[in-house]
């Protein structure tokens, strides 16, 4: 998930409604609120049974000993097709961890995330500052977009060989004009700015009437409200970055702050560009390269979370629905916050269901009567027995009608797979001790 995306699902980590195209199938992903009930699903299973956190707390303690600090890990998974993002609902469990470790000279935030809500990094950094004199961010691997914003507020950014930061140009997800369904359009704020710059500078269009026409073309494809959001986010992201950079212990001069912000918002032309530690140093960020034992411990801690969240094991709908019409998975962990004292895990539920092109006017009528042998007259059968026989026939007819309807649906052409993600929440995780 990207920094600055307007997450329509709101609460927590769930990716907003979108569609993914794999081979010929369309996978429709929908988010629902935590009170959504499951209807019509009969298969229940916990997808994460048998997978626990074996060594993570021990590794946190090792890193604390090496660094003479306290460590809190915040990991938002990017397992496909469900991703987690940095979101406001993580602030409270992070605060619980800070309360548990108390005031310290040094706190290290171990951070892995593809990004999220741009209003959250300042909340996180300013909250952590209340509990420490020196704040460092440990980046084992990906800390993109909003996670990079969090890093801007750190006194030190500890980056291993595989560590990546990213641009902080915000991306909006809005429906384009005329769209009713389908994947929401991703709109990069800098793409809109680049379009205007291209028209003026590369296409050399300076006439006001011509410029107005080019802007009109843009407005015909993107709603005016979205364009307004683009302008607002453009200003907001720079304000947040400036506040974070000025929160550091070591104060930067204005020219250095402006240079860092300009580089991360405008001068890196791809939102997916990975900024390694050498490039981060060149940009002017306070990168610290860890010694080998510390880097090894940081990477092993990441591998623990990668295994627990199954980041390298995509949930392939085609595999999950092999021989099935639908499937329901419970307690899928997609994010984790952990310190030496506590562990909070964000879990959610997922429904997979084949979408078929069923005739809209499908009607099945079965009229079965009670046909007796020629040598038996109805009046010879007691009325109560007749009623029982008729009830049995009616029940059989209903069952046959249902089975026929199910078989027609099963044999209808498949047009895609619906994926519904819902009911996520943070819960304290307690590892079961095996006797």
C-alpha positions in Angstrom: 0.0 0.0 0.0 1.2 3.4 -0.8 1.8 6.5 1.2 -0.9 9.1 0.8 -3.5 6.8 -0.5 -7.0 7.7 0.6 -8.1 4.4 2.0 -11.8 4.1 1.5 -12.0 1.1 3.9 -10.9 3.5 6.6 -10.3 1.3 9.7 -7.1 -0.4 9.9 -5.0 -2.2 7.6 -7.3 -3.6 4.9 -6.8 -2.7 1.3 -9.7 -0.9 -0.2 -12.1 -2.3 -2.8 -10.1 -3.1 -5.9 -9.9 -5.8 -8.6 -6.9 -7.9 -9.6 -6.6 -9.5 -13.0 -4.8 -12.8 -13.1 -4.8 -14.8 -16.4 -8.4 -14.6 -17.6 -10.0 -14.4 -14.2 -11.1 -11.2 -12.4 -10.5 -11.2 -8.6 -12.8 -8.7 -6.9 -11.6 -7.7 -3.4 -14.1 -6.0 -1.1 -13.8 -4.7 2.4 -16.6 -4.8 5.0 -16.9 -3.4 8.5 -16.1 -5.5 11.6 -19.8 -6.3 12.2 -20.4 -7.9 8.8 -21.8 -11.4 9.1 -20.9 -14.3 6.9 -23.9 -15.6 4.9 -24.0 -18.8 2.9 -20.5 -20.0 3.7 -20.1 -23.4 5.2 -16.4 -24.0 5.2 -14.4 -22.6 8.1 -10.7 -22.9 8.8 -7.9 -21.0 10.4 -5.3 -20.4 7.7 -2.5 -19.8 10.2 -2.8 -22.8 12.4 0.5 -24.1 13.7 2.5 -20.9 12.9 3.7 -19.0 15.9 6.3 -16.5 16.9 9.2 -18.7 18.1 12.2 -16.4 18.5 11.0 -12.8 18.0 11.0 -11.7 21.6 14.4 -13.3 22.2 15.8 -11.4 19.1 14.3 -8.2 20.4 16.1 -8.6 23.7 19.4 -9.4 21.8 19.0 -6.2 19.8 18.2 -4.2 22.9 21.4 -5.5 24.6 23.5 -4.6 21.5 22.0 -1.1 21.2 21.4 -0.3 24.9 17.9 0.6 23.9 14.3 -0.5 23.9 12.8 -2.0 20.7 9.3 -1.9 19.4 8.5 -3.7 16.1 5.7 -2.5 13.8 5.2 -4.7 10.7 2.4 -4.3 8.2 2.3 -7.3 5.9 2.2 -7.1 2.1 1.0 -10.7 1.4 -1.0 -10.9 -1.8 -3.8 -10.4 -2.4 -4.4 -8.7 1.0 -2.1 -6.0 2.2 -1.8 -4.1 5.4 -1.0 -0.4 5.7 0.1 2.1 8.3 -3.1 3.3 9.8 -4.5 5.3 12.7 -5.8 2.2 14.6 -2.2 1.1 15.2 -1.5 4.2 17.3 -3.3 2.9 20.4 -1.5 -0.5 20.6 1.8 1.3 19.9 1.0 3.5 22.9 0.3 0.4 25.0 3.8 -0.9 24.2 5.3 2.5 25.1 3.6 2.5 28.4 4.9 -1.0 29.1 8.5 -0.1 28.5 8.3 3.4 30.0 10.6 6.4 29.5 14.0 5.5 28.0 17.0 7.3 26.7 16.8 5.4 23.4 13.9 3.7 21.6 14.3 1.9 18.3 11.2 1.4 16.1 11.7 -1.7 13.9 9.6 -0.9 10.9 8.5 -2.9 7.8 5.7 -1.5 5.7 4.8 -0.6 2.1 3.1 2.7 3.3 -0.3 3.9 4.4 -2.1 6.9 5.7 0.0 10.1 5.6 -1.7 11.5 8.7 -0.3 8.7 10.9 3.5 9.2 10.7 3.4 12.4 12.7 1.2 10.8 15.3 3.6 7.9 15.7 6.8 10.0 15.8 5.5 12.7 18.2 4.1 10.0 20.5 7.4 8.1 20.6 9.3 11.4 21.3 7.3 11.6 24.6 9.0 8.4 25.8 12.7 8.8 24.7 15.5 11.2 24.2 16.7 9.5 21.0 14.5 7.8 18.4 15.9 5.5 15.8 14.2 3.6 13.0 15.4 0.2 12.1 14.7 -0.8 8.5 15.3 -4.5 7.8 13.8 -4.4 4.3 10.9 -2.3 3.0 10.0 1.0 4.6 8.2 2.8 1.7 6.1 5.9 1.4 4.4 6.5 4.8 7.0 4.4 6.5 9.7 6.6 4.9 7.8 9.6 6.4 8.1 8.0 9.8 11.9 7.5 9.2 12.2 11.3 8.5 11.3 11.9 12.1 14.1 9.7 13.4 17.5 10.8 14.8 19.0 7.8 13.2 17.9 5.4 10.4 19.5 2.0 10.8 19.6 0.4 7.4 20.9 -3.0 6.5 22.1 -4.2 3.1 18.6 -4.9 2.0 16.9 -1.9 3.5 14.8 0.3 1.3 13.1 3.6 1.7 10.9 5.2 -1.0 9.5 8.4 -2.4 6.8 10.2 -0.4 4.8 11.6 -3.2 1.2 10.8 -2.2 -1.1 8.7 -4.3 -4.9 9.0 -4.2 -7.4 6.3 -5.0 -10.5 7.7 -6.5 -13.1 6.6 -9.0 -12.8 8.4 -12.4 -15.8 10.1 -13.9 -18.4 7.6 -15.3 -17.0 4.6 -13.3 -19.5 2.8 -11.3 -17.6 -0.4 -10.4 -14.2 -1.8 -11.1 -10.8 -1.0 -9.6 -10.4 2.5 -8.2 -8.0 4.6 -10.2 -4.7 5.4 -8.6 -3.7 9.0 -9.1 -0.3 10.2 -8.2 -0.2 13.8 -7.1 3.1 14.2 -8.9 1.7 12.7 -12.1 -0.9 15.5 -12.2 1.8 18.1 -11.5 4.0 16.5 -14.3 1.1 16.6 -16.7 0.8 20.4 -16.2 4.6 20.8 -16.5 4.6 18.7 -19.7 1.9 20.8 -21.3 3.8 24.0 -20.4 7.4 23.1 -20.8 7.7 20.1 -23.2 4.7 20.7 -25.4 5.4 24.5 -25.2 1.8 25.4 -24.7 1.6 28.8 -23.0 -1.5 30.3 -24.5 -4.1 30.6 -21.7 -7.0 29.3 -23.8 -4.9 26.3 -24.8 -3.9 25.7 -21.3 -7.5 25.9 -20.1 -8.4 23.3 -22.8 -5.7 20.9 -21.5 -6.9 21.3 -17.9 -10.5 20.7 -19.1 -9.4 17.4 -20.7 -7.9 16.4 -17.3 -11.1 17.5 -15.5 -13.2 15.4 -17.8 -11.4 12.3 -16.7 -10.9 13.0 -13.0 -13.5 14.6 -10.8 -12.9 18.2 -9.7 -13.0 17.0 -6.0 -10.2 14.6 -6.8 -8.2 17.4 -8.4 -8.8 19.5 -5.3 -7.6 16.6 -3.1 -4.4 16.4 -5.3 -3.6 20.0 -4.6 -4.4 19.6 -0.8 -2.3 16.4 -0.5 0.5 18.1 -2.4 0.8 20.7 0.3 0.0 18.4 3.2 2.8 15.9 2.4 5.4 18.6 2.4 4.1 20.0 5.7 4.2 16.6 7.3 7.7 15.9 6.0 8.9 19.3 7.3 7.4 18.8 10.8 9.1 15.3 11.0 12.5 16.6 9.9 12.4 19.5 12.3 11.5 17.1 15.2 14.9 15.5 15.2 17.5 16.3 17.9 20.0 17.4 15.4 18.5 20.5 13.7 18.9 20.9 10.0 19.2 24.2 8.1 16.2 25.2 5.9 18.1 24.6 2.7 18.8 21.0 3.7 15.2 20.4 4.7 13.9 21.8 1.4 16.4 19.7 -0.5 15.3 16.4 1.2 11.6 17.1 0.7 12.0 18.1 -2.9 14.1 15.0 -3.7 11.6 12.6 -2.0 8.5 14.2 -3.6 9.6 15.4 -7.0 13.0 14.3 -8.1 12.5 10.5 -7.9 10.1 9.9 -10.8 8.8 6.5 -9.9 6.8 5.8 -6.8 8.1 2.3 -6.8 11.8 3.4 -6.7 13.8 1.7 -3.9 16.2 4.0 -2.0 19.1 2.0 -0.6 21.2 3.2 2.3 23.9 4.8 0.1 21.4 6.8 -1.8 19.6 7.7 1.4 22.9 9.1 2.8 23.4 11.1 -0.4 19.9 12.6 0.0 21.0 13.8 3.4 19.2 11.4 5.7 20.9 10.3 9.0 21.7 6.7 8.0 23.6 4.5 10.3 25.1 1.3 8.9 24.9 -1.5 11.6 27.8 -3.8 12.4 27.4 -7.4 11.2 26.1 -8.9 14.4 23.4 -6.3 14.8 22.5 -6.5 11.1 22.2 -10.2 11.4 19.9 -10.0 14.4 17.7 -7.4 12.6 17.4 -9.6 9.6 16.6 -12.7 11.6 13.9 -10.7 13.4 12.4 -9.7 10.1 12.4 -13.4 8.9 10.4 -14.3 12.0 7.7 -11.9 11.1 7.9 -12.8 7.4 7.3 -16.5 8.4 4.5 -15.6 10.9 2.6 -13.4 8.4 3.5 -15.7 5.5 4.6 -12.8 3.3 6.2 -15.1 0.8 3.1 -17.3 0.5 0.4 -15.6 -1.6 -3.2 -16.6 -1.1 -3.9 -17.8 -4.6 -7.7 -18.0 -5.2 -7.3 -20.6 -7.9 -5.5 -22.9 -5.5 -7.7 -22.2 -2.6 -10.9 -22.9 -4.6 -9.6 -26.1 -6.3 -12.7 -28.4 -6.3 -14.7 -25.8 -4.4 -17.3 -23.1 -5.1 -16.4 -21.1 -2.0 -14.0 -21.0 1.0 -13.8 -19.0 4.2 -10.6 -18.4 6.1 -10.5 -17.2 9.7 -7.9 -15.3 11.8 -5.5 -14.3 9.0 -2.7 -12.2 10.6 -1.7 -9.2 8.4 0.1 -7.0 10.8 2.0 -7.2 14.1 3.2 -4.8 16.9 5.7 -6.4 19.4 8.1 -5.5 22.2 9.8 -7.6 24.8 6.6 -7.4 27.0 3.7 -7.5 24.6 2.5 -8.8 21.2 -0.5 -7.4 19.3 -1.6 -9.0 16.0 -4.1 -7.6 13.6 -6.2 -10.5 12.2 -8.9 -10.5 9.6 -11.3 -12.9 7.7 -11.4 -13.7 4.0 -14.1 -15.2 1.8 -13.4 -16.6 -1.6 -16.3 -17.4 -3.9 -16.5 -18.2 -7.6 -18.6 -15.8 -9.6 -20.6 -17.4 -12.4 -22.8 -16.1 -15.2 -26.1 -17.6 -14.2 -29.2 -17.0 -16.3 -31.1 -14.1 -14.8 -34.5 -15.7 -15.4 -33.6 -19.0 -13.9 -36.8 -20.8 -12.7 -37.2 -24.4 -11.8 -40.8 -25.7 -11.3 -41.3 -29.3 -10.3 -45.0 -30.4 -9.8 -45.1 -33.8 -8.4 -48.4 -35.4 -7.4 -49.3 -38.6 -5.5 -49.8 -41.2 -8.3 -51.2 -44.5 -6.9 -51.2 -47.9 -8.6 -54.4 -48.6 -10.6 -55.6 -51.2 -8.1 -55.5 -48.8 -5.2 -58.1 -46.1 -4.8 -57.2 -42.9 -2.9 -60.3 -43.1 -0.8 -59.0 -46.4 0.6 -56.0 -44.7 2.0 -56.5 -43.0 5.4 -56.4 -39.2 5.2 -53.5 -39.0 7.7 -51.4 -41.4 5.6 -52.1 -39.3 2.4 -51.0 -36.2 4.2 -47.8 -37.8 5.3 -47.0 -39.1 1.8 -47.8 -35.7 0.2 -45.5 -33.9 2.7 -42.7 -36.4 1.9 -43.2 -35.7 -1.9 -43.2 -32.0 -1.3 -39.9 -32.2 0.7 -38.3 -34.4 -2.0 -39.4 -31.9 -4.7 -37.8 -29.0 -2.8 -34.5 -30.9 -2.3 -34.5 -31.9 -6.0 -35.2 -28.3 -7.0 -32.3 -27.1 -4.8 -29.9 -29.7 -6.1 -30.8 -28.9 -9.8 -30.4 -25.2 -9.2 -27.0 -25.8 -7.5 -25.9 -27.9 -10.4 -27.0 -25.3 -13.0 -25.0 -22.7 -11.1 -22.0 -25.0 -10.9 -22.0 -25.6 -14.6 -22.6 -21.9 -15.5 -19.5 -20.1 -17.0 -17.1 -18.8 -14.5 -16.4 -15.1 -14.9 -14.2 -14.4 -11.9 -13.6 -14.9 -8.2 -14.9 -12.6 -5.4 -12.7 -12.0 -2.4 -14.2 -10.3 0.6 -12.0 -9.2 3.4 -13.7 -8.1 6.6 -13.8 -8.1 10.4 -10.2 -7.0 11.2 -9.1 -6.0 14.7 -6.0 -5.8 16.9 -5.8 -8.4 19.6 -3.1 -9.3 22.2 -1.4 -12.4 21.1 -0.4 -15.1 23.6 1.7 -17.9 22.5 0.4 -21.3 23.6 2.9 -23.2 25.6 3.0 -26.9 24.6 3.3 -29.2 27.6 
